[in-house]
């Protein structure tokens, strides 16, 4: 199931015709009620405007607007970037990293505003792989292997989501 990071978000999120709609304000997120460690997360999303959102991975600790986690960026034009929030332990390519942000590997392959995009995010042990519309756009290694929540942000602009699928990974690496 899902829960709100703050009760003020109850009016921000709704579901209509199989599409989860996020109005964008106030800032916060919905999160899974269970913790997950190793999985593939697939979802479709579309920007209603050139706005911002993101998917937070392995969220741990205090429930706050910017919790400790890895963010798969949802800002229009920057989908596929990684943000390290609150010093979440992981290793990224230094030549693509600017502070907490690791730029995607390729030019943006997002579809225009109003069109559906696809995120496929895999966390397997300490390895992270992010695909945007079937193209690997980012990776990280040595990610802290800890159970955590999966969150979808409300961050200032209306966004829509559908076909959210979580597939647990039973890895033979361990």
Contact map, one row per residue, 1 for C-alpha under 8 A:
111000000000000000000000000000011100000000000000000000000000000000000000000000000000000000000000000000000000000000000000000000000000000000000000000000000000000000000000000000
111100000000000000000000000001111000000000000000000000000000000000000000000000000000000000000000000000000000000000000000000000000000000000000000000000000000000000000000000000
111110000000000000000000000001111000000000000000000000000000000000000000000000000000000000000000000000000000000000000000000000000000000000000000000000000000000000000000000000
011111101100000000000000000011100000000000000000000000000000000000000000000000000000000000000000000000000000000000000000000000000000000000000000000000000000000000000000000000
001111101000000000000000000111100000000000000000000000000000001110000000000000000000000000000000000000000000000000000000000000000000000000000000000000000000000000000000000000
000111111100000000000000000110000000000000000000000000000000000000000000000000000000000000000000000000000000000000000000000000000000000000000000000000000000000000000000000000
000111111100000000000000000000000000000000000000000000000000000000000000000000000000000000000000000000000000000000000000000000000000000000000000000000000000000000000000000000
000001111111000000000000010000000000000000000000000000000000000000000000000000000000000000000000000000000000000000000000000000000000000000000000000000000000000000000000000000
000111111111100000000000110110000000000000000000000000000000000000000000000000000000000000000000000000000000000000000000000000000000000000000000000000000000000000000000000000
000101111111100000000000000000000000000000000000000000000000000000000000000000000000000000000000000000000000000000000000000000000000000000000000000000000000000000000000000000
000000011111110000000000000000000000000000000000000000000000000000000000000000000000000000000000000000000000000000000000000000000000000000000000000000000000000000000000000000
000000011111110000000111110000000000000000000000000000000000000000000000000000000000000000000000000000000000000000000000000000000000000000000000000000000100000000000000000000
000000001111111000011110000000000000000000000000000000000000000000000000000000000000000000000000000000000000000000000000000000000000000000000000000000000000000000000000000000
000000000011111100011100000000000000000000000000000000000000000000000000000000000000000000000000000000000000000000000000000000000000000000000000000000000000000000000000000000
000000000000111111111000000000000000000000000000000000000000000000000000000000000000000000000000000000000000000000000000000000000000000000000000000000000000000000000000000000
000000000000011111111000000000000000000000000000000000000000000000000000000000000000000000000000000000000000000000000000000000000000000000000000000000000000000000000000000000
000000000000001111100000000000000000000000000000000000000000000000000000000000000000000000000000000000000000000000000000000000000000000000000000000000000000000000000000000000
000000000000001111110000000000000000000000000000000000000000000000000000000000000000000000000000000000000000000000000000000000000000000000000000000000000000000001000000000000
000000000000001111111000000000000000000000000000000000000000000000000000000000000000000000000000000000000000000000000000000000000000000000000000000000000000000111000000000000
000000000000111101111100000000000000000000000000000000000000000000000000000000000000000000000000000000000000000000000000000000000000000000000000000000000000000111000000000000
000000000000111100111110000000000000000000000000000000000000000000000000000000000000000000000000000000000000000000000000000000000000000000000000000000000000011110000000000000
000000000001110000011111000000000000000000000000000000000000000000000000000000000000000000000000000000000000000000000000000000000000000000000000000000000100111100000000000000
000000000001100000001111100000000000000000000000000000000000000000000000000000000000000000000000000000000000000000000000000000000000000000000000000000000101111000000000000000
000000000001000000000111111000000000000000000000000000000000000000000000000000000000000000000000000000000000000000000000000000000000000000000000000000000111111000000000000000
000000001001000000000011111100000000000000000000000000000000000000000000000000000000000000000000000000000000000000000000000000000000000000000000000000000111100000000000000000
000000011001000000000001111100000000000000000000000000000000000000000000000000000000000000000000000000000000000000000000000000000000000000000000000000000111000000000000000000
000000000000000000000001111110000000000000000000000000000000000010000000000000000000000000000000000000000000000000000000000000000000000000000000000000001111000000000000000000
000011001000000000000000111111000000000000000000000000000000000110000000000000000000000000000000000000000000000000000000000000000000000000000000000000001110000000000000000000
000111001000000000000000001111100000000000000000000000000000000010000000000000000000000000000000000000000000000000000000000000000000000000000000000000111100000000000000000000
011110000000000000000000000111110000000000000000000000000000000000000000000000000000000000000000000000000000000000000000000000000000000000000000000000111100000000000000000000
011110000000000000000000000011111000000000000000000000000000000000000000000000000000000000000000000000000000000000000000000000000000000000000000000011110000000000000000000000
111000000000000000000000000001111110000000000000000000000000000000000000000000000000000000000000000000000000000000000000000000000000000000000000000011100000000000000000000000
111000000000000000000000000000111110000000000000000000000000000000000000000000000000000000000000000000000000000000000000000000000000000000000000000010000000000000000000000000
100000000000000000000000000000011111000000000000000000000000000000000000000000000000000000000000000000000000000000000000000000000000000000000000000110000000000000000000000000
000000000000000000000000000000011111100000000000000000000100000000000000000000000000000000000000000000000000000000000000000000000000000000000000001111000000000000000000000000
000000000000000000000000000000000111111000000000000000000100000000000000000000000000000000000000000000000000000000000000000000000000000000000000001111000000000000000000000000
000000000000000000000000000000000011111000000000000000000100000000000000000000000000000000000000000000000000000000000000001110000000000000000000111100000000000000000000000000
000000000000000000000000000000000001111100000000000000000000000000000000000000000000000000000000000000000000000000000000011110000000000000000000000000000000000000000001110000
000000000000000000000000000000000001111110000000000000000000000000000000000000000000000000000000000000000000000000000000011100000000000000000000000000000000000000000111100000
000000000000000000000000000000000000011111000000000000000000000000000000000000000000000000000000000000000000000000000001111000000000000000000000000000000000000000000111100000
000000000000000000000000000000000000001111100000000000000000000000000000000000000000000000000000000000000000000000000011110000000000000000000000000000000000000000011110000000
000000000000000000000000000000000000000111110000000000000000000000000000000000000000000000000000000000000000000000000111100000000000000000000000000000000000000000111100000000
000000000000000000000000000000000000000011111000000000000000000000000000000000000000000000000000000000000000000000000111000000000000000000000000000000000000000011111000000000
000000000000000000000000000000000000000001111100000000000000000000000000000000000000000000000000000000000000000000011110000000000000000000000000000000000000000011110000000000
000000000000000000000000000000000000000000111110000000000000000000000000000000000000000000000000000000000000000000011110000000000000000000000000000000000000001111000000000000
000000000000000000000000000000000000000000011111000000000000000000000000000000000000000000000000000000000000000011111000000000000000000000000000000000000000001110000000000000
000000000000000000000000000000000000000000001111111000000000000000000000000100000000000000000000000000000000000011110000000000000000000000000000000000000000011100000000000000
000000000000000000000000000000000000000000000111111000000000000000000000000000000000000000000000000000000000000011000000000000000000000000000000000000000000111100000000000000
000000000000000000000000000000000000000000000011111000000000000000000000000000000000000000000000000000000000000011000000000000000000000000000000000000000000111000000000000000
000000000000000000000000000000000000000000000011111100000000000000000000001100000000000000000000000000000000000010000000000000000000000000000000000000000000100000000000000000
000000000000000000000000000000000000000000000011111110000000000000000000001100000000000000000000000000000000000000000000000000000000000000000000000000000001111000000000000000
000000000000000000000000000000000000000000000000011111000000000000000000011100000000000000000000000000000000000000000000000000000000000000000000000000000111100000000000000000
000000000000000000000000000000000000000000000000001111100000000000000000111000000000000000000000000000000000000000000000000000000000000000000000000000011111101000000000000000
000000000000000000000000000000000000000000000000000111110000000000000011111000000000000000000000000000000000000000000000000000000000000000000000000000011100000000000000000000
000000000000000000000000000000000000000000000000000011111000000000000011110000000000000000000000000000000000000000000000000000000000000000000000000001111000000000000000000000
000000000000000000000000000000000000000000000000000001111110000000001111000000000000000000000000000000000000000000000000000000000000000000000000000011111000000000000000000000
000000000000000000000000000000000000000000000000000000111110000000001111000000000000000000000000000000000000000000000000000000000000000000000000000111100000000000000000000000
000000000000000000000000000000000011100000000000000000011111000000001100000000000000000000000000000000000000000000000000000000000000000000000000011111000000000000000000000000
000000000000000000000000000000000000000000000000000000011111100000111100000000000000000000000000000000000000000000000000000000000000000000000000000111100000000000000000000000
000000000000000000000000000000000000000000000000000000000111110000111000000000000000000000000000000000000000000000000000000000000000000000000000001110000000000000000000000000
000000000000000000000000000000000000000000000000000000000011111000110000000000000000000000000000000000000000000000000000000000000000000000000000000000000000000000000000000000
000000000000000000000000000000000000000000000000000000000001111100110000000000000000000000000000000000000000000000000000000000000000000000000000000000000000000000000000000000
000010000000000000000000000000000000000000000000000000000000111110100000000000000000000000000000000000000000000000000000000000000000000000000000000000000000000000000000000000
000010000000000000000000000100000000000000000000000000000000011111100000000000000000000000000000000000000000000000000000000000000000000000000000000000000000000000000000000000
000010000000000000000000001110000000000000000000000000000000001111100000000000000000000000000000000000000000000000000000000000000000000000000000000000000000000000000000000000
000000000000000000000000000000000000000000000000000000000000000111110000000000000000110000000000000000000000000000000000000000000000000000000000000000000000000000000000000000
000000000000000000000000000000000000000000000000000000000011111111111000000000000000110000000000000000000000000000000000000000000000000000000000000000000000000000000000000000
000000000000000000000000000000000000000000000000000000000011110001111100000000000000111100000000000000000000000000000000000000000000000000000000000000000000000000000000000000
000000000000000000000000000000000000000000000000000000011111000000111110000000000001110100000000000000000000000000000000000000000000000000000000000000000000000000000000000000
000000000000000000000000000000000000000000000000000000011110000000011111000000000111100100000000000000000000000000000000000000000000000000000000000000000000000000000000000000
000000000000000000000000000000000000000000000000000001111000000000001111100000000111100000000000000000000000000000000000000000000000000000000000000000000000000000000000000000
000000000000000000000000000000000000000000000000000001111000000000000111110000111110000000000000000000000000000000000000000000000100000000000000000000000000000000000000000000
000000000000000000000000000000000000000000000000000011100000000000000011111001111110000000000000000000000000000000000000000000000000000000000000000000000000000000000000000000
000000000000000000000000000000000000000000000000000111100000000000000001111101110000000000000000000000000000000000000000000000000000000000000000000000000000000000000000000000
000000000000000000000000000000000000000000000000011111000000000000000000111111100000000000000000000000000000000000000000000000000000000000000000000000000000000000000000000000
000000000000000000000000000000000000000000000010011100000000000000000000011111100000000000000000000000000000010000000000000000000000000000000000000000000000000000000000000000
000000000000000000000000000000000000000000000000000000000000000000000000001111100000000000000000000000000001010000000000000000000000000000000000000000000000000000000000000000
000000000000000000000000000000000000000000000000000000000000000000000000111111111000000000000000000000110001000000000000000000000000000000000000000000000000000000000000000000
000000000000000000000000000000000000000000000000000000000000000000000001111111111000000000000000000000010001010000000000000000000001000000000000000000000000000000000000000000
000000000000000000000000000000000000000000000000000000000000000000000001110001111100000000000000000000110000000000000000000000000111000011000000000000000000000000000000000000
000000000000000000000000000000000000000000000000000000000000000000000001100001111110000000000000000011110000000000000000000000000000000011000000000000000000000000000000000000
000000000000000000000000000000000000000000000000000000000000000000000111100000011111000000000000000011110000000000000000000000000000000001000000000000000000000000000000000000
000000000000000000000000000000000000000000000000000000000000000000000111100000001111100000000000000111000000000000000000000000000000000000000000000000000000000000000000000000
000000000000000000000000000000000000000000000000000000000000000000001110000000000111111100000000000110000000000000000000000000000000000000000000000000000000000000000000000000
000000000000000000000000000000000000000000000000000000000000000001111110000000000011111100000000000100000000000000000000000000000000000000000000000000000000000000000000000000
000000000000000000000000000000000000000000000000000000000000000001111000000000000001111100000000000000000000000000000000000000000000000000000000000000000000000000000000000000
000000000000000000000000000000000000000000000000000000000000000000010000000000000001111110000000000000000000000000000000000000000000000000000000000000000000000000000000000000
000000000000000000000000000000000000000000000000000000000000000000011100000000000001111111000000000000000000000000000000000000000000000000000011000000000000000000000000000000
000000000000000000000000000000000000000000000000000000000000000000000000000000000000001111100000000000000000000000000000000000000000000000000111000000000000000000000000000000
000000000000000000000000000000000000000000000000000000000000000000000000000000000000000111110000000000000000000000000000000000000000000000011111000000000000000000000000000000
000000000000000000000000000000000000000000000000000000000000000000000000000000000000000011111000000000000000000000000000000000000000000000011110000000000000000000000000000000
000000000000000000000000000000000000000000000000000000000000000000000000000000000000000001111100100001000000000000000000000000000000000000111000000000000000000000000000000000
000000000000000000000000000000000000000000000000000000000000000000000000000000000000000000111111100001000000000000000000000000000000000000010000000000000000000000000000000000
000000000000000000000000000000000000000000000000000000000000000000000000000000000000000000011111100000000000000000000000000000000000000000000000000000000000000000000000000000
000000000000000000000000000000000000000000000000000000000000000000000000000000000000000000001111100000000000000000000000000000000000000000000000000000000000000000000000000000
000000000000000000000000000000000000000000000000000000000000000000000000000000000000000000001111110001111000000000000000000000000000000000000000000000000000000000000000000000
000000000000000000000000000000000000000000000000000000000000000000000000000000000000000000011111111111100000000000000000000000000000000000000000000000000000000000000000000000
000000000000000000000000000000000000000000000000000000000000000000000000000000000000000000000001111111100000000000000000000000000000000000000000000000000000000000000000000000
000000000000000000000000000000000000000000000000000000000000000000000000000000000000000000000000111111000000000000000000000000000000000000000000000000000000000000000000000000
000000000000000000000000000000000000000000000000000000000000000000000000000000000011100000000000111111000000000000000000000000000000000000000000000000000000000000000000000000
000000000000000000000000000000000000000000000000000000000000000000000000000000001111000000000000111111100000000000000000000000000000000000000000000000000000000000000000000000
000000000000000000000000000000000000000000000000000000000000000000000000000000001110000000011001111111110000000000000000000000000000000000000000000000000000000000000000000000
000000000000000000000000000000000000000000000000000000000000000000000000000001011100000000000001110011111000000000000000000000000000000001000000000000000000000000000000000000
000000000000000000000000000000000000000000000000000000000000000000000000000001111100000000000001000001111111000000000000000000000000000011000000000000000000000000000000000000
000000000000000000000000000000000000000000000000000000000000000000000000000000000000000000000001000000111110000000000000000000000000000111000000000000000000000000000000000000
000000000000000000000000000000000000000000000000000000000000000000000000000000000000000000000000000000011111100000000000000000000000000010000000000000000000000000000000000000
000000000000000000000000000000000000000000000000000000000000000000000000000000000000000000000000000000011111100000000000000000000000000000000000000000000000000000000000000000
000000000000000000000000000000000000000000000000000000000000000000000000000011100000000000000000000000010111110000000000000000000000000000000000000000000000000000000000000000
000000000000000000000000000000000000000000000000000000000000000000000000000000000000000000000000000000000111111000000000000000000001100000000000000000000000000000000000000000
000000000000000000000000000000000000000000000000000000000000000000000000000110100000000000000000000000000001111100001000000000000001100000000000000000000000000000000000000000
000000000000000000000000000000000000000000000000000000000000000000000000000000000000000000000000000000000000111110111000000000000000000000000000000000000000000000000000000000
000000000000000000000000000000000000000000000000000000000000000000000000000000000000000000000000000000000000011111100000000000000000000000000000000000000000000000000000000000
000000000000000000000000000000000000000000000111110000000000000000000000000000000000000000000000000000000000001111100000000000000000000000000000000000000000000000000000000000
000000000000000000000000000000000000000000000111100000000000000000000000000000000000000000000000000000000000000111110000000000000000000000000000000000000000000000000000000000
000000000000000000000000000000000000000000000110000000000000000000000000000000000000000000000000000000000000001111111000000000000000000000000000000000000000000000000000000000
000000000000000000000000000000000000000000011110000000000000000000000000000000000000000000000000000000000000001001111100000000000000000000000000000000000000000000000000000000
000000000000000000000000000000000000000000011100000000000000000000000000000000000000000000000000000000000000011000111110000000000001100000000000000000000000000000000000000000
000000000000000000000000000000000000000001111000000000000000000000000000000000000000000000000000000000000000000000011111000000000011110000000000000000000000000000000000000000
000000000000000000000000000000000000000011111000000000000000000000000000000000000000000000000000000000000000000000001111100000000111110000000000000000000000000000000000000000
000000000000000000000000000000000000000111100000000000000000000000000000000000000000000000000000000000000000000000000111110000000111110000000000000000000000000000000000000000
000000000000000000000000000000000000000111000000000000000000000000000000000000000000000000000000000000000000000000000011111000011110000000000000000000000000000000000000000000
000000000000000000000000000000000000011110000000000000000000000000000000000000000000000000000000000000000000000000000001111100111100000000000000000000000000000000000000000000
000000000000000000000000000000000000111100000000000000000000000000000000000000000000000000000000000000000000000000000000111111111000000000000000000000000000000000000000000000
000000000000000000000000000000000000111000000000000000000000000000000000000000000000000000000000000000000000000000000000011111110000000000000000000000000000000000000000101000
000000000000000000000000000000000000110000000000000000000000000000000000000000000000000000000000000000000000000000000000001111100000000000000010100000000000000000000000001000
000000000000000000000000000000000000000000000000000000000000000000000000000000000000000000000000000000000000000000000000001111110000000000001111100000000000000000000000000000
000000000000000000000000000000000000000000000000000000000000000000000000000000000000000000000000000000000000000000000000011111111000000000111110000000000000000000000000000000
000000000000000000000000000000000000000000000000000000000000000000000000000000000000000000000000000000000000000000000000111101111100000000111010000000000000000000000000000000
000000000000000000000000000000000000000000000000000000000000000000000000000000000000000000000000000000000000000000000000111000111110000111110000000000000000000000000000000000
000000000000000000000000000000000000000000000000000000000000000000000001000000010000000000000000000000000000000000000011110000011111000111100000000000000000000000000000000000
000000000000000000000000000000000000000000000000000000000000000000000000000000010000000000000000000000000000000000000111100000001111111111000000000000000000000000000000000000
000000000000000000000000000000000000000000000000000000000000000000000000000000110000000000000000000000000000110000001111000000000111111110000000000000000000000000000000000000
000000000000000000000000000000000000000000000000000000000000000000000000000000000000000000000000000000000000110000001111000000000011111000000000000000000000000000000000000000
000000000000000000000000000000000000000000000000000000000000000000000000000000000000000000000000000000000000000000000111000000000011111100000000000000000000000000000000000000
000000000000000000000000000000000000000000000000000000000000000000000000000000000000000000000000000000000000000000000000000000000011111110000000000000000000000000000000000000
000000000000000000000000000000000000000000000000000000000000000000000000000000000000000000000000000000001000000000000000000000001111011111100000000000000000000000000000000000
000000000000000000000000000000000000000000000000000000000000000000000000000000011000000000000000000000011100000000000000000000001111001111100000000000000000000000000000000000
000000000000000000000000000000000000000000000000000000000000000000000000000000011100000000000000000000111000000000000000000000001110000111110000000000000000000000000000000000
000000000000000000000000000000000000000000000000000000000000000000000000000000000000000000010000000000000000000000000000000000111100000111111000000000000000000000000000000000
000000000000000000000000000000000000000000000000000000000000000000000000000000000000000001111000000000000000000000000000000000111000000001111110000000000000000000000000000000
000000000000000000000000000000000000000000000000000000000000000000000000000000000000000001110000000000000000000000000000000001110000000000111110000000000000000000000000000000
000000000000000000000000000000000000000000000000000000000000000000000000000000000000000011100000000000000000000000000000000001100000000000011111000000000000000000000000000000
000000000000000000000000000000000000000000000000000000000000000000000000000000000000000111100000000000000000000000000000000011110000000000011111100000000000000000000000000000
000000000000000000000000000000000000000000000000000000000000000000000000000000000000000111000000000000000000000000000000000001000000000000000111110000000000000000000000000000
000000000000000000000000000000000000100000000000000000000000000000000000000000000000000000000000000000000000000000000000000011000000000000000011111000000000000000000000000000
000000000000000000000000000000000000100000000000000000000100000000000000000000000000000000000000000000000000000000000000000000000000000000000001111100000000000000000000000000
000000000000000000000000000000000011100000000000000000000101000000000000000000000000000000000000000000000000000000000000000000000000000000000000111110000000000000000000000000
000000000000000000000000000000000111100000000000000000001111000000000000000000000000000000000000000000000000000000000000000000000000000000000000011111000000000000000000000000
000000000000000000000000000000111111000000000000000000011111000000000000000000000000000000000000000000000000000000000000000000000000000000000000001111100000000000000000000000
000000000000000000000000000000110011000000000000000000111110000000000000000000000000000000000000000000000000000000000000000000000000000000000000000111110000000000000000000000
000000000000000000000000000011110000000000000000000000111010000000000000000000000000000000000000000000000000000000000000000000000000000000000000000011111000000000000000000000
000000000000000000000000000011100000000000000000000011110000000000000000000000000000000000000000000000000000000000000000000000000000000000000000000001111100000000000000000000
000000000000000000000000001111000000000000000000000011110000000000000000000000000000000000000000000000000000000000000000000000000000000000000000000000111110000000000000000000
000000000001000000000111111111000000000000000000000111000000000000000000000000000000000000000000000000000000000000000000000000000000000000000000000000011111110000000000000000
000000000000000000000001111100000000000000000000000110000000000000000000000000000000000000000000000000000000000000000000000000000000000000000000000000001111100000000000000000
000000000000000000000011111000000000000000000000001110000000000000000000000000000000000000000000000000000000000000000000000000000000000000000000000000000111110000000000000000
000000000000000000000111100000000000000000000001111110000000000000000000000000000000000000000000000000000000000000000000000000000000000000000000000000000111111000000000000000
000000000000000000001111000000000000000000000011101000000000000000000000000000000000000000000000000000000000000000000000000000000000000000000000000000000101111100000000000000
000000000000000000001111000000000000000000001111101010000000000000000000000000000000000000000000000000000000000000000000000000000000000000000000000000000000111110000000000000
000000000000000000111100000000000000000000001111000000000000000000000000000000000000000000000000000000000000000000000000000000000000000000000000000000000000011111000000000000
000000000000000000111000000000000000000000111100000000000000000000000000000000000000000000000000000000000000000000000000000000000000000000000000000000000000001111110000000000
000000000000000001110000000000000000000000111000000000000000000000000000000000000000000000000000000000000000000000000000000000000000000000000000000000000000000111110000000000
000000000000000000000000000000000000000001110000000000000000000000000000000000000000000000000000000000000000000000000000000000000000000000000000000000000000000011111000000000
000000000000000000000000000000000000000011110000000000000000000000000000000000000000000000000000000000000000000000000000000000000000000000000000000000000000000011111100000000
000000000000000000000000000000000000000011100000000000000000000000000000000000000000000000000000000000000000000000000000000000000000000000000000000000000000000000111110000000
000000000000000000000000000000000000001111000000000000000000000000000000000000000000000000000000000000000000000000000000000000000000000000000000000000000000000000011111000000
000000000000000000000000000000000000001110000000000000000000000000000000000000000000000000000000000000000000000000000000000000000000000000000000000000000000000000001111100000
000000000000000000000000000000000000011100000000000000000000000000000000000000000000000000000000000000000000000000000000000000000000000000000000000000000000000000000111110000
000000000000000000000000000000000000011100000000000000000000000000000000000000000000000000000000000000000000000000000000000100000000000000000000000000000000000000000011111000
000000000000000000000000000000000000010000000000000000000000000000000000000000000000000000000000000000000000000000000000000000000000000000000000000000000000000000000001111100
000000000000000000000000000000000000000000000000000000000000000000000000000000000000000000000000000000000000000000000000000110000000000000000000000000000000000000000000111111
000000000000000000000000000000000000000000000000000000000000000000000000000000000000000000000000000000000000000000000000000000000000000000000000000000000000000000000000011111
000000000000000000000000000000000000000000000000000000000000000000000000000000000000000000000000000000000000000000000000000000000000000000000000000000000000000000000000001111
000000000000000000000000000000000000000000000000000000000000000000000000000000000000000000000000000000000000000000000000000000000000000000000000000000000000000000000000001111
